[in-house]
Amino acid sequence: MPIQYTYMEPEEVQCLKIKVPVVLSEQEVQVVVDSTVTLPELGKKVDHIDGRVEDLEAEPVFVRESIGAWYPKINKEWQSHFDGIAGNVSVVKKLIVKGTFHKQIFYVNQRDEVKHFAEDVPFTKMVELKEPQPVLDEDNVLVQFPKPKFDVSWELVRASRLHQTGVIIVRVKVVEERQVYVQLCPAPELCPRGNLLEDPGLEQWADNEPVFWDASNNVGPTTTAHSGSYAAELGTNDPSSPATLFQVVRRGIAPARAYKLTFWARENVAPGTPTSAFSLVAEVRFYDRFGVQIDGASISLGSVNIPDGNYQQFTLSVPASPSGSRTAVVRFSFNPVSGNTNTVKIDDVLFECIGGFPT
């Protein structure tokens, strides 16, 4: 069974120039082949006639017409390919279908013996296309057709004179080979390596807002970092109001995968008479292709669990992502109680896939 998956990689990808057949026109052609033949000897009747179509080929007929008259009729997905053409463009309007109808004629002679002989009848027919089509390069246009069908009827006019009428039915397909660019999607990895987050150290800020994360206005940068130059401080503007820091992850998210969220946190104690009354919720939530939340995991840390004055590492394990997972959200929520004066700092967040369990 073919493997199908949704590719949602936002990073740069490679493209490859390939040649693909573009169907310009497809229609059914009927050719009547009429012939009269003299039998090698006197016959009583014709038993049956076997046949096949040989050397079947078709030659397209081109005319040159103004590109301006044809441009509005070109399919939108191919209009850019005709942008560089000025003046006239080649248009395929007709086909010349040629071939040979080979027959094996079985007859009964005057001695009641079944004999046979062969006959080759060449045929040619000019076909007008129902929908003429402009082409980029006449040399890249070809005609394809599957195995033709045929039917033969006959009449033994005299003992040695046989009249036959054959009808050949051919499905012709006019194709032009055109060069296009296709995007090369990487094969889906069972469990991609490394951190799936952008700016996991929270080093990039602009106007006191994280560049690669989303945050409420109660989140700001701090130079008291676990590593690097900056970290994120939740509750920085008002320690008694909630704050949220999150990032949407699209790369490396798939069903039946085990993920782990690791981060460093510390409590920042306010000067004077501080009140430590808050909780920090770290969570991973999964969403399907329509943006509907389907499952996830979370951990809630009380203020007593987060050390004052130094960073401590915390871990949240997600045993298996649910069926239909396409994106994930890594989110930190600061939930203070009325009168709280302290804040929380977050730094060095690691969100990684640690195992796969494909179904």
ROGULO-844167 format. One record per residue (C-alpha): residue number from 0; residue in three letters; y, z negated, x. Coordinates in nm, 3 decimals, m for minus. Each point is the difference from the previous one (the first is absolute). Example, Ala and Ser with C-alpha at 12.3 -4.5 7.8 and 13.67 -1.06 7.14 Angstrom:
# ROGULO-844167
+-----+------+---------+---------+---------+
!  nr ! rest !       Y !       Z !       X !
+-----+------+---------+---------+---------+
!   0 !  ALA !  m0.450 !  m0.780 !   1.230 !
!   1 !  SER !   0.344 !   0.066 !   0.137 !
+-----+------+---------+---------+---------+
//
This chain:
# ROGULO-844167
+-----+------+---------+---------+---------+
!  nr ! rest !       Y !       Z !       X !
+-----+------+---------+---------+---------+
!   0 !  MET !   0.000 !   0.000 !   0.000 !
!   1 !  PRO !   0.345 !   0.089 !   0.147 !
!   2 !  ILE !   0.212 !  m0.290 !   0.126 !
!   3 !  GLN !   0.335 !  m0.032 !  m0.178 !
!   4 !  TYR !   0.272 !  m0.247 !   0.082 !
!   5 !  THR !   0.373 !  m0.045 !  m0.047 !
!   6 !  TYR !   0.206 !   0.038 !   0.318 !
!   7 !  MET !   0.318 !  m0.209 !  m0.010 !
!   8 !  GLU !   0.092 !  m0.017 !   0.371 !
!   9 !  PRO !   0.380 !  m0.011 !   0.041 !
!  10 !  GLU !  m0.007 !   0.072 !   0.372 !
!  11 !  GLU !   0.033 !   0.341 !   0.164 !
!  12 !  VAL !  m0.298 !   0.229 !  m0.041 !
!  13 !  GLN !  m0.118 !   0.317 !   0.169 !
!  14 !  CYS !   0.005 !   0.343 !  m0.163 !
!  15 !  LEU !  m0.216 !   0.302 !   0.071 !
!  16 !  LYS !   0.076 !   0.366 !  m0.066 !
!  17 !  ILE !  m0.291 !   0.167 !  m0.176 !
!  18 !  LYS !  m0.073 !   0.325 !  m0.181 !
!  19 !  VAL !  m0.100 !  m0.027 !  m0.366 !
!  20 !  PRO !  m0.095 !   0.267 !  m0.257 !
!  21 !  VAL !   0.252 !   0.023 !  m0.284 !
!  22 !  VAL !  m0.129 !   0.167 !  m0.317 !
!  23 !  LEU !   0.259 !   0.256 !  m0.117 !
!  24 !  SER !  m0.191 !   0.157 !  m0.289 !
!  25 !  GLU !  m0.343 !  m0.021 !  m0.160 !
!  26 !  GLN !  m0.139 !   0.225 !  m0.272 !
!  27 !  GLU !  m0.310 !   0.178 !  m0.125 !
!  28 !  VAL !  m0.054 !   0.370 !   0.073 !
!  29 !  GLN !  m0.243 !   0.228 !  m0.184 !
!  30 !  VAL !  m0.111 !   0.327 !   0.157 !
!  31 !  VAL !  m0.199 !   0.260 !  m0.198 !
!  32 !  VAL !  m0.240 !   0.204 !   0.215 !
!  33 !  ASP !  m0.134 !   0.304 !  m0.185 !
!  34 !  SER !  m0.258 !   0.233 !   0.155 !
!  35 !  THR !  m0.257 !   0.264 !  m0.091 !
!  36 !  VAL !  m0.300 !   0.054 !   0.228 !
!  37 !  THR !  m0.302 !   0.232 !   0.006 !
!  38 !  LEU !  m0.333 !  m0.178 !   0.034 !
!  39 !  PRO !  m0.225 !   0.110 !   0.288 !
!  40 !  GLU !  m0.254 !   0.109 !  m0.264 !
!  41 !  LEU !  m0.040 !   0.019 !  m0.375 !
!  42 !  GLY !  m0.004 !  m0.342 !  m0.157 !
!  43 !  LYS !  m0.102 !  m0.151 !  m0.331 !
!  44 !  LYS !   0.232 !  m0.299 !   0.004 !
!  45 !  VAL !   0.205 !  m0.230 !   0.222 !
!  46 !  ASP !  m0.168 !  m0.337 !   0.042 !
!  47 !  HIS !   0.295 !  m0.193 !   0.146 !
!  48 !  ILE !   0.285 !   0.029 !   0.247 !
!  49 !  ASP !   0.081 !  m0.259 !   0.267 !
!  50 !  GLY !   0.335 !   0.001 !   0.174 !
!  51 !  ARG !   0.241 !  m0.172 !   0.232 !
!  52 !  VAL !   0.360 !   0.050 !   0.112 !
!  53 !  GLU !   0.039 !   0.076 !   0.370 !
!  54 !  ASP !   0.292 !   0.040 !   0.239 !
!  55 !  LEU !   0.241 !  m0.152 !  m0.250 !
!  56 !  GLU !   0.356 !  m0.020 !   0.130 !
!  57 !  ALA !   0.353 !  m0.003 !  m0.134 !
!  58 !  GLU !   0.320 !   0.118 !   0.160 !
!  59 !  PRO !   0.334 !  m0.145 !  m0.120 !
!  60 !  VAL !   0.286 !   0.239 !  m0.068 !
!  61 !  PHE !   0.345 !  m0.124 !   0.107 !
!  62 !  VAL !   0.351 !   0.103 !  m0.100 !
!  63 !  ARG !   0.332 !  m0.114 !   0.145 !
!  64 !  GLU !   0.243 !  m0.160 !  m0.246 !
!  65 !  SER !   0.316 !  m0.210 !   0.016 !
!  66 !  ILE !  m0.063 !  m0.364 !   0.087 !
!  67 !  GLY !   0.280 !  m0.098 !  m0.238 !
!  68 !  ALA !  m0.197 !   0.127 !  m0.299 !
!  69 !  TRP !  m0.312 !  m0.194 !   0.098 !
!  70 !  TYR !   0.139 !  m0.326 !   0.136 !
!  71 !  PRO !   0.042 !  m0.166 !  m0.345 !
!  72 !  LYS !  m0.364 !   0.081 !  m0.079 !
!  73 !  ILE !  m0.149 !  m0.152 !   0.315 !
!  74 !  ASN !  m0.181 !  m0.330 !  m0.044 !
!  75 !  LYS !   0.224 !  m0.292 !   0.099 !
!  76 !  GLU !  m0.244 !  m0.132 !   0.260 !
!  77 !  TRP !   0.022 !   0.332 !   0.188 !
!  78 !  GLN !   0.370 !   0.084 !  m0.041 !
!  79 !  SER !   0.092 !  m0.150 !   0.337 !
!  80 !  HIS !  m0.242 !   0.246 !   0.169 !
!  81 !  PHE !   0.204 !   0.294 !  m0.132 !
!  82 !  ASP !   0.340 !  m0.145 !   0.099 !
!  83 !  GLY !   0.014 !   0.200 !   0.325 !
!  84 !  ILE !  m0.067 !   0.334 !  m0.171 !
!  85 !  ALA !   0.301 !   0.225 !  m0.059 !
!  86 !  GLY !   0.009 !   0.337 !  m0.177 !
!  87 !  ASN !  m0.342 !   0.115 !  m0.118 !
!  88 !  VAL !  m0.331 !  m0.179 !  m0.030 !
!  89 !  SER !  m0.352 !   0.138 !  m0.025 !
!  90 !  VAL !  m0.151 !  m0.025 !  m0.347 !
!  91 !  VAL !  m0.368 !   0.058 !  m0.079 !
!  92 !  LYS !  m0.027 !   0.174 !  m0.338 !
!  93 !  LYS !  m0.327 !   0.195 !   0.006 !
!  94 !  LEU !  m0.349 !  m0.003 !   0.148 !
!  95 !  ILE !  m0.229 !   0.287 !   0.091 !
!  96 !  VAL !  m0.357 !  m0.121 !  m0.066 !
!  97 !  LYS !  m0.277 !   0.195 !   0.174 !
!  98 !  GLY !  m0.374 !  m0.032 !   0.026 !
!  99 !  THR !  m0.340 !   0.155 !  m0.051 !
! 100 !  PHE !  m0.232 !  m0.058 !  m0.294 !
! 101 !  HIS !  m0.353 !   0.014 !   0.141 !
! 102 !  LYS !  m0.276 !   0.054 !  m0.260 !
! 103 !  GLN !  m0.380 !   0.003 !   0.006 !
! 104 !  ILE !  m0.116 !   0.210 !  m0.295 !
! 105 !  PHE !  m0.356 !  m0.060 !  m0.121 !
! 106 !  TYR !  m0.143 !   0.272 !  m0.230 !
! 107 !  VAL !  m0.337 !   0.106 !  m0.144 !
! 108 !  ASN !  m0.107 !   0.354 !   0.090 !
! 109 !  GLN !  m0.222 !   0.239 !  m0.196 !
! 110 !  ARG !  m0.311 !  m0.161 !   0.151 !
! 111 !  ASP !   0.104 !  m0.345 !  m0.128 !
! 112 !  GLU !   0.075 !  m0.114 !   0.353 !
! 113 !  VAL !   0.298 !  m0.228 !   0.067 !
! 114 !  LYS !   0.215 !   0.151 !   0.273 !
! 115 !  HIS !   0.343 !  m0.081 !   0.128 !
! 116 !  PHE !   0.282 !   0.148 !   0.202 !
! 117 !  ALA !   0.338 !  m0.124 !   0.122 !
! 118 !  GLU !   0.351 !   0.114 !  m0.085 !
! 119 !  ASP !   0.333 !  m0.104 !   0.157 !
! 120 !  VAL !   0.311 !   0.055 !  m0.208 !
! 121 !  PRO !   0.335 !  m0.072 !   0.172 !
! 122 !  PHE !   0.287 !  m0.118 !  m0.216 !
! 123 !  THR !   0.374 !  m0.058 !   0.035 !
! 124 !  LYS !   0.247 !  m0.157 !  m0.241 !
! 125 !  MET !   0.372 !  m0.076 !   0.013 !
! 126 !  VAL !   0.077 !  m0.344 !  m0.152 !
! 127 !  GLU !   0.345 !  m0.112 !  m0.114 !
! 128 !  LEU !   0.056 !  m0.373 !   0.057 !
! 129 !  LYS !   0.109 !  m0.193 !  m0.306 !
! 130 !  GLU !   0.243 !  m0.203 !   0.211 !
! 131 !  PRO !   0.131 !   0.176 !   0.316 !
! 132 !  GLN !   0.074 !  m0.240 !   0.283 !
! 133 !  PRO !   0.234 !   0.007 !   0.304 !
! 134 !  VAL !  m0.166 !  m0.065 !   0.337 !
! 135 !  LEU !   0.121 !  m0.123 !   0.337 !
! 136 !  ASP !  m0.219 !   0.224 !   0.217 !
! 137 !  GLU !  m0.200 !   0.299 !  m0.122 !
! 138 !  ASP !  m0.249 !  m0.042 !   0.287 !
! 139 !  ASN !  m0.100 !  m0.345 !  m0.131 !
! 140 !  VAL !  m0.085 !   0.120 !  m0.351 !
! 141 !  LEU !  m0.366 !   0.045 !  m0.090 !
! 142 !  VAL !  m0.210 !   0.037 !  m0.313 !
! 143 !  GLN !  m0.297 !  m0.223 !  m0.078 !
! 144 !  PHE !  m0.265 !   0.045 !  m0.267 !
! 145 !  PRO !  m0.323 !  m0.181 !  m0.081 !
! 146 !  LYS !  m0.326 !   0.178 !  m0.077 !
! 147 !  PRO !   0.077 !   0.272 !  m0.256 !
! 148 !  LYS !  m0.185 !   0.045 !  m0.326 !
! 149 !  PHE !  m0.116 !   0.326 !  m0.152 !
! 150 !  ASP !  m0.178 !   0.155 !  m0.296 !
! 151 !  VAL !  m0.173 !   0.341 !  m0.022 !
! 152 !  SER !  m0.088 !   0.206 !  m0.306 !
! 153 !  TRP !  m0.177 !   0.339 !   0.014 !
! 154 !  GLU !  m0.121 !   0.298 !  m0.200 !
! 155 !  LEU !  m0.270 !   0.248 !   0.100 !
! 156 !  VAL !   0.173 !   0.316 !  m0.125 !
! 157 !  ARG !  m0.288 !   0.227 !   0.099 !
! 158 !  ALA !  m0.329 !  m0.060 !   0.176 !
! 159 !  SER !   0.171 !   0.026 !   0.338 !
! 160 !  ARG !   0.363 !  m0.077 !  m0.077 !
! 161 !  LEU !   0.119 !  m0.363 !  m0.010 !
! 162 !  HIS !   0.345 !  m0.113 !  m0.109 !
! 163 !  GLN !   0.112 !  m0.353 !   0.097 !
! 164 !  THR !   0.302 !  m0.216 !  m0.068 !
! 165 !  GLY !   0.059 !  m0.310 !   0.213 !
! 166 !  VAL !   0.265 !  m0.264 !  m0.054 !
! 167 !  ILE !   0.091 !  m0.209 !   0.306 !
! 168 !  ILE !   0.194 !  m0.324 !  m0.054 !
! 169 !  VAL !   0.180 !  m0.144 !   0.302 !
! 170 !  ARG !   0.218 !  m0.314 !   0.020 !
! 171 !  VAL !   0.266 !   0.084 !   0.260 !
! 172 !  LYS !   0.218 !  m0.261 !   0.168 !
! 173 !  VAL !   0.304 !   0.105 !   0.204 !
! 174 !  VAL !   0.064 !  m0.254 !   0.278 !
! 175 !  GLU !   0.264 !  m0.032 !   0.271 !
! 176 !  GLU !  m0.060 !  m0.223 !   0.300 !
! 177 !  ARG !   0.312 !  m0.206 !   0.064 !
! 178 !  GLN !   0.084 !  m0.257 !   0.265 !
! 179 !  VAL !   0.097 !  m0.347 !  m0.121 !
! 180 !  TYR !   0.042 !  m0.346 !   0.151 !
! 181 !  VAL !  m0.230 !  m0.279 !  m0.115 !
! 182 !  GLN !   0.027 !  m0.369 !   0.068 !
! 183 !  LEU !  m0.285 !  m0.151 !   0.199 !
! 184 !  CYS !  m0.097 !  m0.326 !  m0.164 !
! 185 !  PRO !  m0.185 !  m0.246 !   0.221 !
! 186 !  ALA !  m0.345 !  m0.106 !  m0.113 !
! 187 !  PRO !   0.008 !  m0.332 !  m0.185 !
! 188 !  GLU !  m0.095 !  m0.285 !   0.233 !
! 189 !  LEU !  m0.237 !  m0.269 !  m0.115 !
! 190 !  CYS !   0.234 !  m0.263 !   0.136 !
! 191 !  PRO !   0.305 !   0.115 !   0.200 !
! 192 !  ARG !   0.082 !  m0.209 !   0.302 !
! 193 !  GLY !   0.318 !  m0.191 !   0.069 !
! 194 !  ASN !   0.281 !  m0.149 !  m0.202 !
! 195 !  LEU !   0.066 !   0.185 !  m0.326 !
! 196 !  LEU !   0.355 !  m0.138 !  m0.027 !
! 197 !  GLU !   0.319 !   0.155 !   0.129 !
! 198 !  ASP !   0.224 !  m0.227 !   0.210 !
! 199 !  PRO !  m0.246 !  m0.293 !  m0.021 !
! 200 !  GLY !   0.222 !  m0.206 !   0.232 !
! 201 !  LEU !   0.303 !   0.037 !  m0.234 !
! 202 !  GLU !   0.216 !   0.123 !   0.284 !
! 203 !  GLN !   0.193 !   0.275 !  m0.184 !
! 204 !  TRP !   0.296 !  m0.111 !  m0.214 !
! 205 !  ALA !   0.303 !   0.178 !  m0.144 !
! 206 !  ASP !   0.282 !  m0.191 !  m0.178 !
! 207 !  ASN !  m0.222 !  m0.311 !   0.005 !
! 208 !  GLU !  m0.277 !   0.186 !  m0.187 !
! 209 !  PRO !  m0.340 !   0.092 !   0.146 !
! 210 !  VAL !  m0.031 !   0.374 !   0.059 !
! 211 !  PHE !  m0.375 !   0.039 !  m0.063 !
! 212 !  TRP !  m0.044 !  m0.284 !  m0.248 !
! 213 !  ASP !   0.144 !  m0.069 !  m0.345 !
! 214 !  ALA !   0.160 !  m0.334 !  m0.061 !
! 215 !  SER !   0.212 !  m0.195 !  m0.246 !
! 216 !  ASN !   0.357 !  m0.092 !   0.097 !
! 217 !  ASN !  m0.119 !  m0.349 !   0.092 !
! 218 !  VAL !  m0.178 !   0.135 !   0.312 !
! 219 !  GLY !   0.173 !   0.054 !   0.332 !
! 220 !  PRO !  m0.065 !   0.041 !   0.374 !
! 221 !  THR !  m0.040 !  m0.292 !   0.237 !
! 222 !  THR !  m0.014 !  m0.008 !   0.378 !
! 223 !  THR !  m0.244 !  m0.289 !  m0.009 !
! 224 !  ALA !  m0.300 !   0.226 !   0.037 !
! 225 !  HIS !  m0.364 !  m0.051 !   0.085 !
! 226 !  SER !   0.021 !   0.306 !   0.224 !
! 227 !  GLY !   0.256 !   0.270 !   0.058 !
! 228 !  SER !   0.367 !  m0.041 !  m0.098 !
! 229 !  TYR !  m0.008 !  m0.052 !  m0.377 !
! 230 !  ALA !  m0.197 !  m0.146 !  m0.289 !
! 231 !  ALA !   0.063 !  m0.020 !  m0.377 !
! 232 !  GLU !   0.137 !  m0.313 !  m0.160 !
! 233 !  LEU !  m0.071 !  m0.058 !  m0.370 !
! 234 !  GLY !   0.258 !  m0.209 !  m0.187 !
! 235 !  THR !   0.268 !   0.063 !   0.259 !
! 236 !  ASN !   0.289 !   0.036 !  m0.250 !
! 237 !  ASP !  m0.110 !  m0.263 !  m0.251 !
! 238 !  PRO !  m0.304 !  m0.220 !   0.080 !
! 239 !  SER !  m0.022 !  m0.105 !  m0.364 !
! 240 !  SER !  m0.048 !   0.361 !  m0.122 !
! 241 !  PRO !  m0.315 !   0.217 !   0.024 !
! 242 !  ALA !  m0.037 !   0.274 !   0.263 !
! 243 !  THR !  m0.241 !   0.290 !   0.040 !
! 244 !  LEU !  m0.100 !   0.215 !   0.298 !
! 245 !  PHE !  m0.251 !   0.284 !  m0.048 !
! 246 !  GLN !  m0.120 !   0.338 !   0.127 !
! 247 !  VAL !  m0.191 !   0.281 !  m0.175 !
! 248 !  VAL !  m0.296 !   0.126 !   0.206 !
! 249 !  ARG !  m0.139 !   0.350 !  m0.066 !
! 250 !  ARG !  m0.177 !   0.076 !   0.327 !
! 251 !  GLY !  m0.363 !  m0.110 !   0.030 !
! 252 !  ILE !  m0.038 !  m0.136 !  m0.354 !
! 253 !  ALA !  m0.329 !   0.089 !  m0.173 !
! 254 !  PRO !  m0.254 !  m0.167 !  m0.230 !
! 255 !  ALA !  m0.280 !  m0.222 !   0.130 !
! 256 !  ARG !   0.178 !  m0.106 !   0.319 !
! 257 !  ALA !   0.047 !  m0.351 !   0.140 !
! 258 !  TYR !   0.355 !  m0.084 !   0.112 !
! 259 !  LYS !   0.163 !  m0.294 !   0.177 !
! 260 !  LEU !   0.360 !  m0.117 !  m0.005 !
! 261 !  THR !   0.116 !  m0.213 !   0.293 !
! 262 !  PHE !   0.353 !  m0.134 !   0.050 !
! 263 !  TRP !   0.201 !  m0.268 !   0.176 !
! 264 !  ALA !   0.222 !  m0.241 !  m0.193 !
! 265 !  ARG !   0.216 !  m0.306 !   0.067 !
! 266 !  GLU !   0.222 !  m0.223 !  m0.208 !
! 267 !  ASN !   0.367 !  m0.018 !   0.087 !
! 268 !  VAL !   0.129 !  m0.352 !  m0.068 !
! 269 !  ALA !   0.361 !  m0.027 !  m0.118 !
! 270 !  PRO !   0.232 !  m0.243 !   0.184 !
! 271 !  GLY !   0.100 !  m0.328 !  m0.159 !
! 272 !  THR !  m0.232 !  m0.129 !  m0.270 !
! 273 !  PRO !  m0.242 !   0.286 !  m0.062 !
! 274 !  THR !  m0.224 !   0.041 !  m0.304 !
! 275 !  SER !  m0.321 !   0.194 !   0.055 !
! 276 !  ALA !  m0.124 !   0.114 !  m0.341 !
! 277 !  PHE !  m0.129 !   0.356 !  m0.012 !
! 278 !  SER !  m0.311 !   0.215 !   0.016 !
! 279 !  LEU !  m0.062 !   0.325 !   0.185 !
! 280 !  VAL !  m0.235 !   0.250 !  m0.167 !
! 281 !  ALA !  m0.150 !   0.275 !   0.217 !
! 282 !  GLU !  m0.185 !   0.269 !  m0.193 !
! 283 !  VAL !  m0.157 !   0.345 !   0.018 !
! 284 !  ARG !  m0.006 !   0.202 !  m0.323 !
! 285 !  PHE !  m0.173 !   0.335 !  m0.049 !
! 286 !  TYR !   0.118 !   0.283 !  m0.226 !
! 287 !  ASP !  m0.169 !   0.314 !  m0.131 !
! 288 !  ARG !   0.137 !   0.356 !   0.023 !
! 289 !  PHE !   0.212 !  m0.059 !  m0.313 !
! 290 !  GLY !   0.169 !  m0.309 !   0.143 !
! 291 !  VAL !  m0.193 !  m0.247 !  m0.215 !
! 292 !  GLN !  m0.091 !  m0.329 !   0.167 !
! 293 !  ILE !  m0.377 !  m0.045 !  m0.005 !
! 294 !  ASP !  m0.083 !  m0.303 !   0.220 !
! 295 !  GLY !   0.084 !  m0.192 !   0.315 !
! 296 !  ALA !  m0.001 !  m0.337 !   0.171 !
! 297 !  SER !   0.257 !  m0.268 !   0.081 !
! 298 !  ILE !   0.048 !  m0.330 !   0.181 !
! 299 !  SER !   0.254 !  m0.269 !  m0.090 !
! 300 !  LEU !   0.134 !  m0.227 !   0.272 !
! 301 !  GLY !   0.191 !  m0.314 !  m0.084 !
! 302 !  SER !   0.287 !  m0.121 !   0.214 !
! 303 !  VAL !  m0.228 !  m0.266 !   0.148 !
! 304 !  ASN !  m0.234 !   0.272 !   0.131 !
! 305 !  ILE !   0.270 !   0.182 !   0.198 !
! 306 !  PRO !   0.106 !  m0.173 !   0.323 !
! 307 !  ASP !   0.359 !  m0.088 !   0.081 !
! 308 !  GLY !   0.153 !   0.136 !   0.317 !
! 309 !  ASN !  m0.288 !   0.219 !   0.117 !
! 310 !  TYR !  m0.198 !   0.299 !  m0.127 !
! 311 !  GLN !  m0.356 !  m0.020 !  m0.132 !
! 312 !  GLN !  m0.236 !   0.286 !  m0.079 !
! 313 !  PHE !  m0.145 !   0.042 !  m0.349 !
! 314 !  THR !  m0.266 !   0.240 !  m0.127 !
! 315 !  LEU !  m0.085 !   0.152 !  m0.337 !
! 316 !  SER !  m0.330 !   0.189 !  m0.032 !
! 317 !  VAL !  m0.062 !   0.265 !  m0.267 !
! 318 !  PRO !  m0.380 !   0.042 !  m0.025 !
! 319 !  ALA !  m0.003 !   0.345 !  m0.166 !
! 320 !  SER !   0.267 !   0.223 !  m0.147 !
! 321 !  PRO !  m0.073 !   0.100 !  m0.362 !
! 322 !  SER !  m0.108 !   0.340 !  m0.122 !
! 323 !  GLY !   0.291 !   0.241 !  m0.035 !
! 324 !  SER !   0.216 !  m0.159 !   0.271 !
! 325 !  ARG !   0.261 !   0.242 !   0.137 !
! 326 !  THR !   0.289 !  m0.220 !   0.115 !
! 327 !  ALA !   0.052 !  m0.366 !   0.084 !
! 328 !  VAL !   0.294 !  m0.238 !   0.001 !
! 329 !  VAL !   0.032 !  m0.280 !   0.257 !
! 330 !  ARG !   0.238 !  m0.258 !  m0.144 !
! 331 !  PHE !   0.145 !  m0.340 !   0.097 !
! 332 !  SER !   0.160 !  m0.207 !  m0.277 !
! 333 !  PHE !   0.216 !  m0.307 !   0.070 !
! 334 !  ASN !  m0.005 !  m0.230 !  m0.305 !
! 335 !  PRO !   0.224 !  m0.307 !   0.037 !
! 336 !  VAL !   0.037 !  m0.299 !  m0.230 !
! 337 !  SER !   0.347 !  m0.108 !  m0.110 !
! 338 !  GLY !   0.171 !  m0.190 !   0.282 !
! 339 !  ASN !  m0.194 !   0.163 !   0.282 !
! 340 !  THR !   0.204 !   0.044 !   0.321 !
! 341 !  ASN !  m0.250 !   0.153 !   0.242 !
! 342 !  THR !  m0.094 !   0.364 !   0.067 !
! 343 !  VAL !  m0.304 !   0.186 !   0.136 !
! 344 !  LYS !  m0.015 !   0.247 !   0.288 !
! 345 !  ILE !  m0.259 !   0.282 !   0.009 !
! 346 !  ASP !  m0.091 !   0.204 !   0.308 !
! 347 !  ASP !  m0.275 !   0.217 !   0.156 !
! 348 !  VAL !  m0.178 !   0.107 !  m0.317 !
! 349 !  LEU !  m0.336 !   0.176 !   0.047 !
! 350 !  PHE !  m0.171 !   0.185 !  m0.285 !
! 351 !  GLU !  m0.322 !   0.167 !   0.108 !
! 352 !  CYS !  m0.323 !   0.144 !  m0.132 !
! 353 !  ILE !  m0.294 !  m0.192 !   0.140 !
! 354 !  GLY !  m0.301 !   0.164 !  m0.171 !
! 355 !  GLY !  m0.114 !   0.267 !  m0.241 !
! 356 !  PHE !  m0.258 !  m0.007 !  m0.274 !
! 357 !  PRO !  m0.012 !   0.357 !  m0.139 !
! 358 !  THR !  m0.179 !   0.042 !  m0.333 !
+-----+------+---------+---------+---------+
//
